[in-house]
Amino acid sequence: MKLIDFHCDTILRLMEKGEQASLRENDLSVDIRKLRAGSVMAQFFALFVDLAKTDNPLDTCLTMLDRFYRELEANKEAIQIATCWRDIMDNDAAGKISAFLTIEEGGVLGGKLSHLRNFHRLGVRLVTLTWNYPNEIGFPNAKEEYRKQGLTEFGREVVAEMNRLGMLIDVSHLSDQGFYDVASLSTRPFVASHSNARAITPHPRNLTDDMIRVLAEKGGIAGLNFAKQFLGDRDISLVEDMVRHVRHIYKVGGVDVLAVGTDFDGIKPKQEVASSAEMDKLAQGLAKAGFNEGEIEKIFHGNALRVIRDTLG
């Protein structure tokens, strides 16, 4: 079963490990060998920037972007940049994995649309508007005091410009009011790249039932997050808990809103599905729970392909 994974933090982990670490093969959850073993068609690679750990978010992000492209160059026989639906199709036909470049923390833009446009020119096709801190775009769900605060005026400009450029707006981490602001402003489908169902696990990073319905109505998707704290209250993330979230989101928003955003290499260990190579465990769990092959295909890659085609072209 081919997979499109909307979120991993592997580039950050490679940066932390130094130049000796490689995307080709490593001890992380994501490398080329594991991506191939898991039939991953496209992997979205986040450039994650922690605003509290850098004095220059833009420079930090650009340094990570350089590492991303150097890894692709070193492994060009196996993986290639993708910026649209056609790229995925062409790469897949050539036997290559597609790599999408994303930014997790809209604060790297520094309040300038010119930086957004330049990142688009450099291949970035998805921006997670906030992480866990307020920025020039809006507020996160990390603290209750932020949850009713929406997009700033600059945030509204970012939504409009991302629509114009053909970029995916990602509301994972964004405040509840920010979510609804994006929903009312965006003329294209948007995504919650790595978020689950709040009705099943009452974590603010997860989506309420109303959010799931709105996301579905806008033609967007929610990527199933494998982090244990977003799945339940166990010490390990289990497939059965993933299936509970999938079943609930299916019931609320329909099969077309479901996708996968593992959060690999951004989450703590103790996962039943420990790497990209083991994604068949989720497919088997869904089949055992009564999902048919067509539905599993939509969850694994079909819905993602639709949103990529409708938004990125």
Order of alpha helices (4+ residues) and beta strands (2+ residues): beta-alpha-alpha-beta-alpha-beta-alpha-beta-alpha-beta-alpha-beta-alpha-beta-alpha-beta-alpha-alpha-beta-alpha-alpha-alpha
